[in-house]
Amino acid sequence: MKDSFLAIVNPAAGGGRGRKLVAPAFERLRAGGICLEVIETSASGQASQVVRDAYAQGQRRFIAVGGDGTSYEVVNGLFPREDSAERPTLAFLPLGTGNSFLREFTDRGVEHALEALLAKRSQPCDVLRMRHTTGTIHFINLLSMGFAADVAALRARRFSAWGELGYQSSIFISLARLRRRPFPLRVDGEVEVDRRACLFLTFNNSKFTGGTMMIAPNADVNDGLIEYVRWGPIGRVGLIRNLPTLYDGTHIRHPLAERHAAKRVDFYLDEAVDIMVDGEVMKLRCQTLDVLPSALNVVV
């Protein structure tokens, strides 16, 4: 079992378009000598339980077949775990609408992912751990608060069936509202709690979000650190003018922007807030964010 992969397939990923690509991809992997067991999920959150059960039975190698949300569920099936002697391995078949983590390594998507699996190419990867008032979540890409989370939450709750139009509508509405507010926190035990208003905060393990937006150009998936990016209370005109810089990473040069490489972030929120984490939207009262260094092998 240790030399085989369990593929967790989200058939709804990419609006269902990925279903056509799964069979030929699996045929290529099997022809290359990779042993596969395949489980298709039918409900949100099911992937985590499937992975948790398989891990308890000795499985250590997994393929997330879908988008960022599928990978997120697989990671949360792997963590927390009681034993730390053997790192689990996670590979990707990026068939969803967002595949931001893999973009760290390539813009060739599925082809690169297949080549990495066939070549048995992997590397260690940090896992970020967020404790909140009702539990703990784990992620490998990023968690954001503020404007990006506002857009994602609005889209998920009101425009989920609208496709790209829903995304654009959510951006337009969030721009019109443009909430700039504080998210009180302390980085690495600093004396003062940072209560400054901001447009958004992101806590990153890898560079990209939304597939192509380079929100954290200095992030490294295996440095044992959280790449924390903050953009202060920029106005509507300034945000619109600077939107292109979010795609090439130069936004961190803006006078209202700053970044930190941190080991721990403590939050002092008065209530739960909308967050976006690895493609998923939820409302949490965050407490502590830290890093599990090199806790996962990723096939990239």
C-alpha positions as CSV (number, residue, x, y, z in Angstrom):
1,M,0.0,0.0,0.0
2,K,2.9,2.3,0.7
3,D,4.0,2.4,-2.9
4,S,0.5,3.0,-4.3
5,F,-1.5,6.3,-4.5
6,L,-5.0,6.9,-3.4
7,A,-6.6,9.4,-5.8
8,I,-9.4,11.5,-4.3
9,V,-11.5,12.8,-7.2
10,N,-13.8,15.8,-6.9
11,P,-16.2,15.3,-9.9
12,A,-17.6,18.8,-9.5
13,A,-14.2,20.5,-9.8
14,G,-13.9,23.0,-12.7
15,G,-17.6,23.0,-13.1
16,G,-17.5,19.3,-13.9
17,R,-15.2,19.9,-16.9
18,G,-12.3,18.0,-15.3
19,R,-14.3,14.7,-15.4
20,K,-13.3,14.3,-19.1
21,L,-9.6,14.5,-18.3
22,V,-9.5,12.1,-15.4
23,A,-9.6,8.8,-17.3
24,P,-6.8,9.5,-19.8
25,A,-4.6,10.9,-17.0
26,F,-5.1,7.8,-14.8
27,E,-4.4,5.6,-17.9
28,R,-1.1,7.4,-18.4
29,L,-0.1,7.0,-14.7
30,R,-1.0,3.3,-14.7
31,A,1.0,2.8,-17.9
32,G,3.9,4.4,-16.2
33,G,3.8,1.8,-13.4
34,I,1.9,3.8,-10.8
35,C,-0.7,1.8,-8.8
36,L,-3.9,3.7,-8.2
37,E,-6.9,3.3,-6.1
38,V,-9.6,5.9,-6.9
39,I,-12.4,7.3,-4.7
40,E,-14.8,9.9,-6.0
41,T,-16.4,12.2,-3.5
42,S,-20.0,13.3,-3.6
43,A,-20.2,15.9,-0.8
44,S,-18.3,18.8,0.7
45,G,-15.9,17.6,3.4
46,Q,-16.0,14.0,2.4
47,A,-12.5,14.0,1.1
48,S,-11.1,14.7,4.5
49,Q,-12.8,11.7,6.1
50,V,-11.8,9.4,3.2
51,V,-8.2,10.4,3.7
52,R,-8.3,10.2,7.5
53,D,-9.7,6.6,7.2
54,A,-7.1,5.6,4.6
55,Y,-4.3,7.0,6.6
56,A,-5.4,5.1,9.7
57,Q,-5.2,1.9,7.5
58,G,-1.6,2.6,6.4
59,Q,-2.0,4.7,3.2
60,R,0.6,7.4,2.9
61,R,0.4,8.6,-0.7
62,F,-2.5,10.7,-2.0
63,I,-3.5,12.5,-5.2
64,A,-5.9,15.5,-5.0
65,V,-7.8,15.5,-8.2
66,G,-9.6,18.8,-8.5
67,G,-8.8,22.4,-7.4
68,D,-7.5,24.2,-4.4
69,G,-10.5,23.2,-2.4
70,T,-9.9,19.5,-3.0
71,S,-6.3,19.8,-1.9
72,Y,-7.4,21.7,1.2
73,E,-9.8,18.8,2.2
74,V,-7.0,16.2,1.7
75,V,-4.6,18.2,3.8
76,N,-7.1,18.4,6.6
77,G,-7.6,14.7,6.4
78,L,-3.9,14.2,6.9
79,F,-3.6,16.7,9.8
80,P,-3.5,16.6,12.7
81,R,-2.0,13.1,13.0
82,E,-0.6,11.3,16.0
83,D,2.6,9.9,14.4
84,S,5.2,12.1,12.9
85,A,7.8,9.5,11.9
86,E,6.7,9.3,8.2
87,R,5.7,12.3,6.2
88,P,2.6,11.7,4.0
89,T,2.9,12.5,0.3
90,L,0.5,14.6,-1.7
91,A,0.4,14.9,-5.5
92,F,-2.0,16.9,-7.6
93,L,-4.0,16.6,-10.8
94,P,-5.2,20.2,-11.2
95,L,-8.6,19.9,-12.8
96,G,-10.4,22.7,-10.8
97,T,-10.9,26.3,-11.5
98,G,-8.2,27.4,-9.1
99,N,-4.9,25.6,-8.7
100,S,-2.8,28.2,-6.9
101,F,-0.4,26.0,-5.0
102,L,0.8,24.1,-8.1
103,R,1.4,27.5,-9.8
104,E,4.3,27.9,-7.4
105,F,6.2,25.4,-9.5
106,T,4.7,25.5,-13.0
107,D,2.2,27.1,-15.4
108,R,1.8,23.8,-17.3
109,G,-0.8,22.4,-15.0
110,V,-1.8,18.8,-15.6
111,E,1.1,17.9,-17.8
112,H,3.6,19.0,-15.2
113,A,1.7,17.2,-12.5
114,L,1.8,13.9,-14.5
115,E,5.5,14.3,-15.3
116,A,6.3,14.8,-11.6
117,L,4.3,11.7,-10.6
118,L,5.9,9.5,-13.2
119,A,9.4,10.9,-12.3
120,K,8.7,10.3,-8.6
121,R,9.8,13.9,-8.0
122,S,8.9,15.4,-4.6
123,Q,10.0,17.8,-2.0
124,P,9.2,18.7,1.6
125,C,6.5,21.3,2.2
126,D,5.5,23.3,5.3
127,V,1.9,23.1,6.6
128,L,0.3,26.1,8.2
129,R,-1.9,25.5,11.2
130,M,-4.7,27.9,12.3
131,R,-6.3,27.4,15.7
132,H,-9.7,29.1,16.2
133,T,-12.3,29.1,18.8
134,T,-14.1,26.0,17.5
135,G,-11.2,23.9,16.2
136,T,-8.1,23.8,14.0
137,I,-7.6,24.0,10.3
138,H,-4.4,23.2,8.2
139,F,-3.4,24.6,4.8
140,I,-0.5,24.8,2.3
141,N,-1.4,27.8,0.2
142,L,-2.8,30.9,2.0
143,L,-5.4,32.3,4.3
144,S,-6.7,35.8,3.7
145,M,-8.8,38.4,5.6
146,G,-10.3,41.6,4.3
147,F,-11.0,42.5,0.7
148,A,-10.1,39.2,-0.9
149,A,-12.2,37.3,1.7
150,D,-15.0,39.7,1.2
151,V,-15.1,39.0,-2.5
152,A,-14.9,35.3,-2.1
153,A,-17.5,35.2,0.6
154,L,-20.0,37.3,-1.4
155,R,-19.4,35.1,-4.5
156,A,-19.9,31.9,-2.5
157,R,-23.1,33.1,-0.7
158,R,-24.8,35.0,-3.5
159,F,-23.3,34.3,-6.9
160,S,-21.9,30.8,-6.8
161,A,-23.9,29.7,-9.9
162,W,-22.9,32.7,-12.0
163,G,-19.4,31.5,-13.0
164,E,-17.0,34.3,-14.0
165,L,-19.8,36.9,-14.0
166,G,-20.4,36.1,-10.3
167,Y,-16.7,36.7,-9.6
168,Q,-16.8,40.0,-11.4
169,S,-20.0,41.0,-9.7
170,S,-18.6,40.2,-6.3
171,I,-15.5,42.4,-7.0
172,F,-17.7,45.3,-8.1
173,I,-19.9,45.1,-5.1
174,S,-16.9,44.8,-2.7
175,L,-15.3,47.8,-4.4
176,A,-18.4,49.8,-3.8
177,R,-18.5,48.8,-0.1
178,L,-14.7,48.9,0.3
179,R,-14.4,48.0,4.0
180,R,-11.1,48.9,5.6
181,R,-10.9,47.8,9.1
182,P,-8.5,46.4,11.7
183,F,-7.8,42.7,12.4
184,P,-5.9,43.0,15.7
185,L,-2.9,40.7,15.8
186,R,0.6,40.3,17.2
187,V,3.5,38.9,15.1
188,D,6.2,36.7,16.8
189,G,5.4,38.1,20.2
190,E,5.9,41.8,19.5
191,V,5.1,44.0,22.4
192,E,2.2,45.9,20.7
193,V,-0.9,44.5,19.1
194,D,-1.3,45.8,15.6
195,R,-4.8,47.4,15.4
196,R,-4.3,49.5,12.3
197,A,-7.0,49.5,9.7
198,C,-6.2,47.7,6.4
199,L,-7.6,46.6,3.1
200,F,-6.5,43.0,3.4
201,L,-4.1,40.6,5.2
202,T,-2.8,37.4,3.8
203,F,-0.8,34.6,5.6
204,N,1.0,32.6,2.9
205,N,2.9,29.4,2.4
206,S,3.2,29.8,-1.3
207,K,3.2,32.7,-3.7
208,F,-0.1,32.6,-5.7
209,T,-3.8,32.9,-5.2
210,G,-6.6,32.9,-7.7
211,G,-4.4,30.9,-10.0
212,T,-2.3,33.8,-11.3
213,M,-2.3,36.5,-8.6
214,M,1.2,36.7,-7.0
215,I,0.1,37.9,-3.6
216,A,3.2,36.8,-1.7
217,P,6.3,37.0,-4.1
218,N,8.7,36.2,-1.3
219,A,7.0,33.1,0.0
220,D,8.8,29.8,0.2
221,V,6.9,26.5,0.8
222,N,9.8,25.0,2.8
223,D,11.4,27.8,4.9
224,G,9.5,27.1,8.1
225,L,7.9,30.6,8.0
226,I,4.6,32.3,7.4
227,E,4.9,35.0,4.7
228,Y,2.6,37.7,6.0
229,V,1.5,40.4,3.6
230,R,-0.5,43.5,4.7
231,W,-2.0,46.2,2.5
232,G,-3.1,49.3,4.4
233,P,-6.3,51.4,4.0
234,I,-5.9,52.2,0.3
235,G,-8.8,54.0,-1.4
236,R,-11.0,52.8,-4.4
237,V,-9.0,54.7,-7.0
238,G,-5.7,53.6,-5.6
239,L,-6.8,50.0,-5.5
240,I,-8.1,50.0,-9.1
241,R,-4.9,51.7,-10.3
242,N,-2.8,49.1,-8.4
243,L,-4.7,46.0,-9.3
244,P,-2.2,44.9,-12.0
245,T,0.6,44.9,-9.4
246,L,-1.2,42.1,-7.5
247,Y,-0.4,39.8,-10.5
248,D,3.3,40.5,-10.7
249,G,4.0,40.9,-7.0
250,T,5.1,44.5,-7.1
251,H,2.2,45.5,-4.9
252,I,4.4,44.9,-1.9
253,R,6.5,48.0,-2.9
254,H,3.4,50.2,-2.4
255,P,3.8,52.7,0.5
256,L,0.8,51.2,2.2
257,A,2.1,47.6,1.9
258,E,4.4,45.6,4.1
259,R,5.5,42.0,4.6
260,H,7.0,39.9,7.4
261,A,8.4,36.4,7.5
262,A,7.0,35.1,10.8
263,K,6.9,31.9,12.8
264,R,3.7,32.7,14.8
265,V,0.8,35.1,14.6
266,D,-1.7,35.6,17.5
267,F,-5.1,37.2,16.8
268,Y,-7.2,39.3,19.1
269,L,-10.5,39.4,17.2
270,D,-13.7,40.4,18.9
271,E,-15.8,38.2,16.7
272,A,-15.6,35.7,13.8
273,V,-14.7,37.1,10.5
274,D,-14.9,35.9,6.9
275,I,-11.7,34.2,5.7
276,M,-10.6,32.6,2.5
277,V,-8.3,29.6,2.9
278,D,-7.0,27.5,0.0
279,G,-10.1,28.2,-2.1
280,E,-12.6,27.7,0.7
281,V,-14.7,30.4,2.4
282,M,-15.6,30.2,6.1
283,K,-16.3,32.4,9.1
284,L,-13.8,31.9,12.0
285,R,-12.7,33.7,15.1
286,C,-9.0,33.0,14.6
287,Q,-6.6,32.7,17.6
288,T,-3.1,31.4,16.6
289,L,-1.3,30.7,13.4
290,D,1.9,28.7,13.3
291,V,4.0,26.4,11.1
292,L,4.6,22.7,10.9
293,P,7.9,22.7,9.1
294,S,8.4,20.1,6.3
295,A,5.4,18.2,7.6
296,L,4.3,17.1,4.1
297,N,5.9,15.8,0.9
298,V,4.5,17.3,-2.3
299,V,4.9,15.8,-5.7
300,V,5.9,18.7,-7.9
